[in-house]
Every structure is written in C-alpha cells, then in structure tokens.
Amino acid sequence: MKKLLSLFCCVPFLLSLTACALLPPAVDGGDGDEPSTPVAPEQPENPEKPEPPEPPVVKENNYLRDVLFENGFRLSKLDEGAAEYHDTALATLNKGATPVWSAAQWSSKYDLLGGTHSGGFGEYTFEYDDTNPSAKALSVNVKTGDISLTLNAEAEYETDRKEGEPWPCILIEQSWFGGDLIRVADLSELTMRMDYTVTKLEDKMHGAPHAGLHCAQFVWYVTLQNRNLDSPDYGKYIWFGLCLYDNRLAGTVSAVYAAEDGGKEENTGAFIYQPSSSDWSPTGRVANVKEKMQIRFDLRKAAKEAYDLAIARNYLGGTKFEDLYIGSTNFGFEVTGTYNVSADISNLGIIWQQNKTLLLEQNAG
C-alpha cells in the first residue's frame, strides 16, 4: 500500500404534415348543369414519418472531477517517505491549470518529469524512455478520458526484491475536502465504475518467485475516512479496495482480504479491506491478461462490512459509521516482483445518489 496524498432532457417533437383539398373552379362543359368534381390532393410517394423522440440524457453524479484529465497531473517525487510533489505538473490540454489528479511514482529510480513528453490531437504521453525497456509511461486521451499505465519493473530491479524492501508503483490519485465530501451513510447508491484491460504481463524474475513477496497487482482503492471534525478519530480511515488484477490470482475467485497496511516502514498502519472478486467482478473472478472487464460495483453494503470488521479488530474505535466519507481514491500498479505490466482504463466514475432522508449535517472537512 502506498501513502495517501494527501464521477436534458431533450424535448421530443412531432413532425406532422397537413394537406387541404381545394375545389377547382367550375369548367364550362356546355350546359353548365354538372357540378365540378373535387380533386384529391396528390400524395407523396414516400410520406414522411414522424421522427422518434431522442432518449433523454440523464446527468449523473460523478464524484470524480476532471474525468477527461484536461488539467493534467501533479507529479510526486520518488521518495515515498517525504510524499513531496514537483512544482512542475504533467500538463495536458489546459496548460497552467491546477490539477485535481496526482500521479504517484514512489520508490522508483526514474522520474517521469525527466522523461519524454509528447502530445497532439488530444492525446498526451509521458514516458521515461532512457532505459531499455522504458521504465514507465502514462498516456491519456482528453477527448475520451481513456488512460493507459505502464510499469516495467525489469528496469527497476537489478535483483529480485527481498523482504522489507520498497517496491515501485504508478498510481493515479484524487482527494476531496470540505463541501466536496460525500458521506457514505447518506447515499442510496455509491458505485465504482471502470472499464479496463490488463494488456501486458511479462515475467522477468531473476529467480523463482516467492508468492508472499513477488507479484504484480492492478488495484483500485477508496478511503472510507472519518472526516467529522468533531470526532476524536478525525482523519483515520479504512483502505477499501478492489484487486482488479494479481498475476498470482488471475482467472480465480479471490477471497476476502482484511489486514493491516504493513510490509515496509512507510506504510500507513490503516486497516485494508478487499471484498472477494465474486462480489465485484462481472465474471466472479480476478481478470486475466487481455480480458476486457467492466466494473459496476455498488460498495455501500461492503463499506458497512468493512467498517464492522475494522471495529471488531480494534481499528477506528472512536468512529461511528456515520462519520465515514469518501476521502480519496487511487488506482494503478504496485509491482513487488520483477514483472513488466500495462493496462488500459476508461469510463471512470464513482457514481452516487443520495437517500431521500439525510442524516444531520456534520462539521466535515
């Protein structure tokens, strides 16, 4: 785990055609006694049909901001313990804008800021390509919101990682504060939405992998965080996550995972909760490489299960469920073994709807 840095109606119309029959003037037929015969209007060969109404466009409540990545990314420095950021952002469409997204590259030898940056026709790529293969890359399409991530740990590890040693990552993050926060207990829907494909897994291990030490994971986390300023537990949180890919579990049903965030000095000590893949995966299983996945997971029930288990294990003892908000999110790769990985991601959202009856307001921040 890494340290927190910190988702018209058209008015239908009916096109109608009207036709009026006109009586022609009387024709002198000789005696003038015969009445004229009304002439029926000519009918078009292909009469026009009313156009069907267009379906209404429903505005969704997407908690994620800048889902097209038009404002670029704030970029972390390499030292995870310091959790510092470069003054220069990875700029995309809106040059000089303040990014709401961050790109984390902790415990890496190579800095994307010093890599090759290119862009055109709405597509932007940031790649550290002074290594062979390129150590990492981040690409976005600001017209569609598609994003691609690559981390080639072959360039990072000279020998396979040993117990207690840090591991490189490439994570995309966003956080919320104050009036932007949403409280979990106030919601009738809270859906994590993502389409993704893990496009590459290359095993570059120098020796036999140790299952407890070496893996490549593609994960998506949100923090269930106490943001009630009047609570003694203000700021404490649960890492609630989906393990979207793990090379050790690919194609299998993953079990529920619940433990403390540990493994190295910089980790947070917070409670981690991952539901079984049978709860969120459209196939019930962890993804395989090149398998297209569409995640639509309403996490409300699982959030309460995560909270109850955290309380039972003596985490968040001073926190009520009503104190929990979605404080942040991150998704991307954490690679603890010598593996080269990449993924394509699209259709991102954290979609929410409020209950009809809300709880009393809190002093949230």
N, C-alpha and C positions, 0 to 999 in steps of 0.2 A: 504493500500500500504506500501511497505517496501522501505527502502533507498537503492539506487544503490551502489553497491560495485565497488563500486568503487562507410561445410552443405563443344579399342586396336583392336584396331581393330584386329580381328583375320583374317588371310589371308585364304580365303576359298580355298579348294583344291579339285581336281577331281581325283579320282582313276579310271584309265582306264585299261582294260585288252585287250591285243592284242594276236592274235593267228595266226600262219603261217602254211599253209598247205604244207606238204612235200611230194614229189613224191617218192614212194617206188622204189627200184631197180627192173628192169625187171626180170620176173620169166620165167624160161625156160619151156614153155608149149609144147614143141615138135617141132613145125615148126618155132617158133620164129617170126612169122609174125604179131601176135596180139599185139597191144600196151598195155602197162600196164594201169590200171585204177587208177586215183588219189583217194587217200583215204582222206575223210573229217576228220578234226581234231575232237576228242571227245569233246563234250560239257559238262561242269559240270552240275550235276543235279540241283544245286541251284546257278545259276550265281550271282556273287556279284554285288550289285548295288552301284553306286557312293554315298558316304556319303554326306548328305546335309551340306551346309556350316553352321557354327555356327553363331548365331546373333552377331553383333559387340557389344562390351562392351563400352558404352559411359561414359567418365569421367565427372562427374557432378561438378559444382562449389558449394560446400557446405561451407557456411560461418562459420559454427560451426567447431571448432577444437576438436580433440580427442573425436570423437563421440563414441568410444568404452570405454571411461573412463579408459584407461590404466594407466594414470598418476595420478589417484586418485582425491582427493578434498581438497582444502583449506577449513578449517572449521572456521566459525565465532564463536565468543564468544556470550554469552547470552544477553549482554546489547546492545540493539539496538542503543541507542544514541551515544555510543562510536564507533560502527562499526569497532571493532577490530577483529583480527584473531589469532587463536592459532599458535604457532610456529610449532607444530606437525600436519602433514597432515593426512587425512584418506587415507592410502596407499593401492593401488590395485596391478596391475601387476608389474609396474616399480617402485620398491622401491627407494626412494630418488629422484624421478623426481619432477620437479616443476609443480604443477597442473595448468591448464588453467581454470578449473571449480572450483567454490566455492559452498559450502553448507551452507546456512543461517539457523540459528535456533534461531532467535531473540525472545525476550520476553517469553522465556521458562524457566522453573525451572530446566530442566535437560539437561546435556551436553553430546552429543554423544561421546566426547572424553573419557569420563569416563565409557562408556558402554562396551558391549561385541563386539569384532571384530573377525570375522571368515572368512576363505577363503579356496577354493580348487576347482580344475577343472574349473578354470576361473570365478567362482562365489564368490563374496565378500559381506558380510553383516555387517553393523554397526548398533547396536541396543542398546538403553537404556532400559534394562530389569530389573532394580531394583525396578520398580513399577509394579502394577498389575491393568490394563494391562500395557505392555511396553509403555513407553511414546512416543517413536518414533523409526523409523527404516528406513534405506537407504540400498538398495541392488542393485548390478549391476552385469551384465554378460559381461565380457570384450571380449568374443568371438562374441557376437551378438549385443552389445550396448543396450540391454534391461535394464531398470531401474525400480525399484519399490520404492514407498514412502508411509510411514505410519505415521500418527499423531493421537494419541489417546488423545484428549483433556479432556477426563474423568480424566486422571492423572494430568492435568494442572490446572483445575478449581475446587476449593473447593466449590464455589458458582457460579452461572451463571454470566457472565461478565456484568458489568454495563457501562453506557455511559462514554466515556473518558478513560476507562481502556485499556491497551495494549492487544494484542492477540498473541498467538503463531503461528509460521509458520514453514514450512520446504520447502525451495526454492533452486533450483539448478540454478547457475548463470554463465555467461561468459561475458567478456568485450573485446573491441578492441581499438587499439591505432595506430596512425601514419599511416604507409604504409599498415597496415592490414585493414583499414577502407574502406567501400564501401559507395558511395554516392547514395542516392535514385534516384535522377533525372538522373543519368547516366544509369539506368537499364531498360531493356525491360522485365525482369521477376524478381520477388522477392517473393518467395513462402515459406510460413511457412508450414512445413510438420511434422506431428506427428500421430502415431497410439497410441491410449490409451483406457483404460477401467478403470473407477472408480469401484473398486472391492468391496468396503465396505462403508456403511454409517450407523452408529449406533447412534440413538438419546439417549443421556444421560443427557438431560436437567433436572435440578432440579425442574424447574417450567415451565410455559407456555413460549414459545419463543416469543421474540419481533422481528418482521420482520425487523425493522431498525437496530437492534443490533446483532442479533444472526443468524449465517449462517456458512456453510462450503463451501468454494469455491476452485475449482481447476482452476488455471489461467495460461495463457502464455502471457508474455509481451515482447515487444522490445521497446527500447527508440529511438525515432526519435530526434536526438540530433544535435544541432549546434556545429560542430567540426571545423569550419573555424576559425583559429587562428587570423585572421584579422578582425573578426566580433565583434562588441560590445556585442553581445549576446552569445559569445563563452561559451559552457558548458550547456546552457539552453536546455530543452528537453520536449517532449511530451511522456507520458506513453501510448503506443499503445498496446491494449491487447485484447485477446480472453478469454471470460469467458467460459471455457470448461465444467464446472460443477458448479452448485449452487443448494443446496438442496431446495431452495425456488422456483426455476425456472425449475427444472428437467422436461423434456418432453414437455416444452412450447417454443414458439418463443420469444426470448429475444429482447427487444427494444434497440435502440442505447443508449449508456450511455456516457455522457460527463459532466465532473465536475472537480473541483479542488481536488487534493490529500490531504485530510484532515482526521479528525476524532480523531487525537491524536497529541501530541506535536512533536513527531519525524517525522511526515510525511513531504513530500518534498514541498508541495505547487505547484507542477507542474500540468499541465493540463493532465487529463486522458481521453482517448477516446477508447470506445469499440464499434465496429460495431454490428449490430443485428446478432443473430445466423443465420438468413436467408441468410446472406452473406457468412458465412464460414462453416456452419455445413452441412455435406452430407445429413442430414435429414431435415435441416432447423430449427431444434430445439436444445435446450440445452440437453446434454446427460442425460440419466437415469443411475442409478446404474446397473452395469454389461452389459451395452450396449457397444459393440465394435465400436469405432469411428475411422475414417481415415480422417485427416485434410490435405487438399491441397489448401491453401488459398494464392492467389497472392494479396499482400496487397498494390500494387502501387497506385491504384485509391483511396483506402480508406485512404492511407497515405496523399494524397493531400487533401481529405475531412477533415481529422483531422487537418491538418495544417491551412486550410482556416477558420475552426471554431475557432481554437485557436487564430488566428489573430483577428477575429471578436469579441472575448471575451477578447481582450487586453492582451493576452499572446504572448510572442515571438515577440514583436513589432519591434525589430531590426533585425529579422531573415528573410532571403529570403528562399524560398523552396529549392533553390539550395545549401543552407548551411547545409541541413539535411543529416545526416549519420545514419547508424545503430550503435549506440554506445555500446549497451549491450542487454542482454536478460536474462529473468528468467522464470522458470515455477515451479509449485508446489502448495502446500496447504497453504491457510490462513484461520484460523478457529476462528471465533469470537463467536461461541456458544459452548456448551458442546456436541460436536459430535466426534465420532471416525471414521476416514476415511483412505482409502488407494487407490492407483492407480498403474497400470502397464503402462509403457510408452516404445515405441520402434520406430525405423525408423525415428529418429530425423534429421531434416535438416532445414536450411534456404538457399534455393537454388536460385542462382542469375545468370542472363545473362546480359551482357552489351548491350546498344544500339550501333548501327553501328557508329553513330556520337556522340562523347562525348563532354561534356562541357569543358570549360577551366579549367585547374588544379587549385586547391586552396592550400593554406598553411594549411593543415589539420593535426590535432594531437589529 
